[in-house]
Amino acid sequence: MDKKVRVRFAPSPTGPLHIGGVRTALYNYLFAKKNNGTFILRIEDTDQTRYVEGAEQYILDALAWAGMKSDEGIDSGGDYGPYRQSERKDLYKKYAEELVEKGHAYYAFDTPEELEDMRKRLRDSGVPSPQYNGTSREYMKNSLTLSADEIDKLLKEGVRHVIRIKVPRKEEVRVKDIIRGWVVFHSSQLDDKVIFKGDGMPTYHLANVVDDYLMKISHVIRGEEWLPSTPIHVLLYKYLGWEDVMPEFAHLPLILRPDGKGKLSKRDGDLLGIPVYPINWTDPETNETNIGYKETGFFPEAFVNILAFLGWNPGTEQEVFKMSELIEAFTIERIGKSGAKFDYDKAKWFNQQYLKTRDDADLAEDFKKILDEKGVEYEQSFVLEVCRLMKDRITFVSELWELGTYFFKAPTKYDEAVLNKKWKEELNPIFEEVISGFKALDKFDHDPIENLFKDILEKAELGLGAVLPVMRLMLSGMKFGPGVFEIAALLGKDETISRMETALQSFKMIKA
Ligand code: GLU
């Protein structure tokens, strides 16, 4: 790549970042790192009516958790700051005025009532979505229709007004998108967007273009929902004389619901029980907390891997990628055009892959936090062993406790289906014999336990399938789990025997 890569993630602090937002950040990050470029974090907060308390901090926390540190931005400074648009607000006006002077923008003095009248009139005459555009602007109250004296007077009186871009009437506006190729818009589809507001703030369109220019952004990588705004941006670059340094555009495909029907929204997430936020978000108004990927138990590495595959693929069979491998493999050209279906089972599969490769010792550290919370006493070596046994059977660390409580506490309940199907009074003497055998064992390890058990079954001409599930029930109360003899060995002789004796009593009572 010949030009210096400078990309930005430019969220508006209007709420928590959705996974789509974090994916945009990730693709920018990967592209920057891959090309020895700069990843910039800019906050677009010019719309103060949509500002949400805590949203900016949330963005920082979410990016930090996912492992994306900006090179420049609100959190790391840089030569092109400030990186928060509200702190740059004095900078935009001159560009809006320049556009007015050049005849590419105009003052509009229409009151909200006048705007509403216009829309109503157009709707009444059969226009489904009325706009302030090349046609309607001709009979509105603006600097195109008023005389120079009238305009002067209004400006001097300080009458509240906005500045609108003057979209040409019959022109094609072509947008070159790296993912989609040429996308052609006809100017009749575009409205005269407000670029500068009555409150002295630029709108998104102007601030975004001006900042991308001043911050020397080379590539704009953002969600597909911004594609319809891009022709306005292209016109702004042209009218401001910045066409030569206009960034390249790449619009990312939507993230769809698992059934492919529509964009994955917070509502769908709630309905399907799928987290849609990276980390917990507590709504400052309702105080309601939405659970994030982090708190669900996803590893940040897995989360990043999941996001990377929502719209991109490496073109090989490999699926598990660390951040460094993603950086290595990433290209914009391998991003797809069509929506990426979100598959939560696949997301969990990724987490499992990372969990499997984690050291038992690391896993044990996480698990110990849970055990401490539960007030459970433990020995380090025991916890390590539980991790080793359970690791291949779980998706989240929390399941070590949910599916493995019995390692720390004798079961108080037994899986009813197994009990009803497998336990029979006639098995009692067998288990009593096993208990005596266990008592006599010198080394209570996996192999001697297994040999003893199998010998007894063989003599009694019983199959493993008839007896082992009951033995598992005695030790764990559960239908599934790691090898029964491994569980017994880990619990130790006394505990194993005690659980078996308790179970023999309980089974009789439950079945009686
Ligand atoms: N502020 C916009 C947003 O919230 C940024 C869009 C863009 O990247 O241009 O997504």
Residues whose N, C-alpha, C, O or C-beta is under 5 A from the ligand:
A	BS01	LIG	A10 P11 S12 E44 N208 R222
